Amino acid sequence: MNRSTVLKIIQPAPAGEPLPVVEAQNFNVWFSDAHILNNVCVSFGEHQINCIIGPSGSGKSTLIRSINRINDEVEGFTPEGTILLDNKNIYDKSVDVNRLRREIGIVFQKPCVFPKSICDNVLFGLPRSRKMPRREKLQIVERNLKAVSLWREVSHRLNDRAHSLSIGQQQRLCIARTLTVNPRVILLDEPTSSLDPVSTRAIEDLMLKLKEEYTIIFVTHDILQAKRISDKLIFMCNGQIIEQGSKDKLFTNPEKKQTWNYLNNEYCEC
């Protein structure tokens, strides 16, 4: 199996653009003999909604699951290249993966709530060794449920099972749980694909608010959604970055014909 890498040069961010918090440099992924990501070079700007779009099977989910190393648990996973968080390679042997996952939280396509109370779900990510009074716990729960605009809806039922919530509420609860550990970066893998339009808009509004404090990397298959909420757009196909840049540039004046066809005609000829 030939795993040679053709190096690409990462260009510095143009003047006026946000500094990158996360960067992939010549990053490759294999699952056994399948080459899924091919020399990916991409940066994700601070306090931006960085939307990754592309057809099914293009490598979007593989990329963001590599950013907090969830793919480490998948049999046959082999990475090559570099992913930097604040200029440190997250695949360096010295990296504490548990700490990394507190700095880079992830929310999945389907809400993943635990068979516990709403309150316990919010607090789940806190270290078990940390003892705190009940009042402090309730303050943490209130603060993070307010951050996701869920407090008013559930403040009277914090001891109810999380599964009693609607799907849209469960997804916001998952985001609240992620916020509890104070991450630098929030990864969202098609978080609205199973939601109704009202819940989808609530999540979108939430992302627009949260980007003021967090760097957001948002995978979506919905081109109109990307147009509504993204600051930076990354178009992927066949495991490669076809084009990346500001939303306005890619929608109005992309450099690649493939980008224009995908964004305007939902047709991919990569």
C-alpha positions in Angstrom: 0.0 0.0 0.0 1.5 3.3 -1.1 1.1 5.9 1.6 3.4 8.6 0.3 2.3 12.2 0.9 2.6 15.0 -1.6 3.2 18.0 0.7 1.1 21.2 0.3 2.1 24.5 1.7 -0.2 26.2 4.2 -0.4 29.8 3.4 -0.7 32.4 6.3 -4.1 33.8 7.0 -4.7 37.0 4.9 -4.7 40.2 6.8 -8.0 40.9 8.5 -9.0 37.2 8.7 -9.4 35.5 12.1 -6.4 33.6 13.3 -6.8 29.8 12.9 -7.4 27.8 16.1 -7.4 24.4 14.3 -5.4 23.6 11.2 -4.9 20.3 9.3 -1.7 20.1 7.4 -1.3 17.4 4.8 -3.6 15.2 6.8 -4.4 11.7 5.6 -6.7 9.0 7.0 -6.9 5.3 6.1 -9.3 2.8 7.5 -7.4 -0.4 6.8 -6.6 -0.1 3.0 -9.3 2.6 2.3 -7.8 6.0 1.8 -10.5 8.3 3.2 -8.8 11.7 3.6 -6.2 12.7 1.1 -3.7 15.4 2.0 -6.2 17.7 3.6 -5.0 21.2 4.3 -7.6 23.4 6.0 -7.8 26.0 8.7 -10.7 26.9 11.0 -10.9 30.5 12.2 -11.5 31.7 15.7 -15.0 32.9 16.7 -16.4 31.8 13.3 -18.9 29.2 12.1 -16.7 27.1 9.8 -19.1 25.1 7.7 -17.9 21.9 5.9 -20.1 20.9 3.0 -19.9 18.3 0.4 -21.7 15.2 -0.9 -22.2 12.0 1.2 -19.0 10.1 1.5 -16.8 13.1 0.9 -15.0 12.7 4.3 -16.6 15.5 6.3 -17.4 13.4 9.3 -14.1 11.6 9.2 -12.3 15.0 9.3 -14.1 16.4 12.3 -14.0 13.1 14.2 -10.2 13.2 13.6 -10.0 16.6 15.2 -10.9 15.3 18.6 -9.5 11.8 18.0 -12.7 9.9 18.2 -11.5 7.9 15.2 -8.7 6.5 17.4 -11.3 4.0 18.7 -12.1 2.7 15.2 -10.3 -0.5 14.1 -7.9 0.0 11.2 -7.7 3.8 11.7 -4.4 5.2 10.5 -3.7 8.9 10.5 -0.8 10.6 8.8 0.1 14.3 8.8 -0.7 17.0 11.3 -3.7 18.6 13.0 -2.8 21.6 15.1 -4.7 23.1 18.0 -3.1 26.4 18.9 0.0 25.3 16.9 0.4 22.0 18.8 0.0 18.7 17.0 -2.9 16.8 18.6 -1.5 13.5 17.4 1.8 14.0 19.3 2.4 11.2 21.7 2.6 13.6 24.6 -1.1 14.7 24.1 -3.6 13.7 26.8 -6.5 12.6 24.7 -9.0 13.1 27.5 -7.9 16.6 28.0 -8.0 17.2 24.3 -11.6 16.1 24.2 -12.5 18.6 26.9 -10.9 21.4 24.7 -12.6 20.1 21.6 -16.2 19.1 22.2 -18.4 17.3 19.7 -22.2 17.0 19.1 -23.4 14.3 16.8 -26.1 13.9 14.2 -28.5 12.3 16.5 -28.9 13.5 20.1 -26.8 11.3 22.4 -28.4 11.8 25.9 -27.6 9.5 28.7 -30.3 7.6 30.7 -30.0 10.1 33.5 -31.8 13.2 34.6 -31.6 16.5 32.7 -29.5 17.9 35.5 -27.1 14.9 35.5 -26.7 15.1 31.7 -25.5 18.7 31.9 -23.0 17.8 34.6 -21.8 14.5 33.1 -18.5 15.8 31.6 -17.2 17.3 34.9 -14.4 15.3 36.5 -15.7 12.7 39.0 -12.9 13.7 41.4 -14.2 17.2 41.7 -16.4 17.6 44.7 -18.7 20.6 44.8 -21.8 21.7 46.8 -25.2 21.2 45.3 -25.7 24.9 44.9 -22.6 25.2 42.7 -23.9 22.3 40.6 -27.2 24.0 40.1 -25.5 27.2 39.1 -23.5 25.3 36.4 -26.7 23.6 35.2 -28.6 26.9 35.0 -25.8 28.8 33.3 -25.3 26.2 30.5 -29.0 25.6 30.0 -29.5 29.3 29.6 -26.6 29.4 27.1 -28.6 27.0 24.9 -31.9 28.7 25.5 -33.3 25.7 27.3 -33.6 26.9 30.9 -37.1 28.3 30.7 -38.4 25.1 29.1 -36.9 22.7 31.7 -36.1 24.6 34.9 -39.1 23.1 36.6 -38.2 19.5 35.7 -34.5 19.1 36.1 -34.9 15.7 37.7 -36.9 14.3 34.8 -35.2 11.9 32.5 -33.4 13.5 29.5 -35.2 11.1 27.2 -38.5 12.8 28.1 -37.4 15.9 26.1 -38.2 16.4 22.4 -35.5 15.6 19.9 -34.8 19.3 19.4 -34.5 19.9 23.2 -32.3 16.8 23.5 -29.9 18.2 20.9 -29.7 21.5 22.8 -29.1 19.6 26.0 -26.2 17.8 24.3 -24.7 21.2 23.4 -25.2 22.4 27.0 -23.3 19.3 28.2 -20.5 20.1 25.9 -20.3 23.7 27.1 -20.1 22.5 30.7 -16.4 21.6 30.3 -15.5 24.9 28.8 -14.2 23.8 25.4 -12.2 26.0 23.0 -13.8 24.4 19.9 -17.2 22.9 19.3 -17.6 20.3 16.5 -21.1 19.6 15.2 -21.7 16.7 12.8 -24.9 17.5 11.0 -26.7 18.4 14.3 -30.0 19.4 12.6 -30.5 16.6 10.1 -33.1 14.8 12.2 -34.8 18.0 13.4 -38.0 19.8 12.3 -37.6 23.3 10.8 -38.5 25.1 14.1 -35.9 23.1 16.0 -33.4 23.5 13.2 -33.7 27.3 13.3 -33.3 27.3 17.1 -30.0 25.4 16.7 -28.9 27.8 14.0 -29.7 30.8 16.2 -27.8 29.2 19.0 -24.7 28.7 16.8 -24.8 32.4 15.8 -24.8 33.3 19.5 -22.2 30.8 20.6 -19.6 31.8 18.0 -18.9 35.0 20.1 -17.2 32.7 22.7 -16.3 29.6 20.8 -14.8 28.4 17.5 -17.4 26.3 15.7 -16.8 23.6 13.1 -20.2 22.7 11.6 -20.7 19.8 9.1 -23.9 20.1 7.1 -25.3 18.6 3.9 -27.8 21.6 3.6 -26.4 24.2 1.3 -29.0 26.8 2.2 -28.2 26.3 5.9 -24.5 26.9 5.1 -25.5 30.0 3.3 -27.5 31.2 6.3 -25.0 30.7 9.1 -21.5 30.1 7.9 -18.6 32.6 8.1 -16.1 30.4 6.4 -17.1 27.6 3.9 -15.1 24.5 3.2 -16.1 22.4 0.2 -15.0 18.7 0.4 -15.3 15.9 -2.1 -13.6 12.5 -2.4 -11.6 13.1 0.7 -10.1 16.3 -0.5 -10.6 20.0 0.1 -11.8 21.4 -3.2 -12.0 25.0 -2.0 -12.2 27.1 1.1 -12.9 30.7 1.9 -15.5 33.2 3.0 -19.1 32.3 2.4 -19.6 35.3 0.2 -16.7 34.4 -2.0 -17.6 30.8 -2.5 -21.2 31.5 -3.2 -20.6 34.4 -5.6 -17.1 34.0 -7.1 -15.5 30.6 -6.4 -12.2 29.8 -8.0 -13.2 26.2 -8.9 -15.9 25.2 -11.3 -16.7 22.2 -9.1 -17.5 24.6 -6.2 -19.9 26.6 -8.4 -21.7 23.5 -9.6 -22.2 22.1 -6.2 -23.3 25.3 -4.5 -25.6 26.4 -7.3 -26.8 23.2 -8.9 -26.2 20.6 -6.1 -24.2 18.7 -8.7 -20.7 17.3 -8.0 -18.3 16.5 -10.8 -15.1 16.1 -8.7 
